[in-house]
């Protein structure tokens, strides 16, 4: 099966999302939740600690993403829940 790929311009926030997925790949289990219910709600949580490491909300995905303060995954292991 041949599939056609197309490229599209990513916003800065969308590019950061891809980078976070790659950076957190070695961490093990984590959950990235992106919800839209009137406002965007983005949260990143480590499954082994149950701590929701970061969360951001906003009227656009870009603003919700920018509201998060994502540290490298090794630092998240000891950080307290910030929301």
C-alpha positions, 0 to 999 in steps of 0.5 A, spaced: 500 500 500 502 506 497 500 512 501 502 519 499 505 524 504 504 531 504 508 536 508 505 542 512 507 548 516 507 547 523 506 553 528 512 554 533 507 550 539 506 544 534 513 543 533 515 544 540 509 538 541 513 534 537 520 535 540 516 533 547 514 527 544 521 525 542 524 528 548 519 524 553 520 517 549 525 514 554 521 516 560 517 510 560 509 511 561 506 518 560 500 521 558 499 527 554 492 530 554 489 535 549 482 537 550 478 542 547 471 544 550 470 551 549 477 552 551 484 548 550 486 544 556 493 541 555 496 536 560 502 532 561 503 527 566 508 521 568 504 515 569 509 512 574 508 518 579 501 520 578 503 527 578 500 531 573 507 535 571 504 541 567 498 544 565 496 549 560 489 552 558 487 557 553 482 560 547 487 557 542 492 551 542 498 555 542 496 559 548 494 553 552 501 550 550 505 556 551 501 556 558 505 550 560 512 550 563 515 544 560 521 541 564 526 536 561 523 529 564 528 527 569 526 534 573 519 532 573 520 526 577 521 530 583 517 536 582 510 537 586 504 537 582 503 544 580 496 545 578 
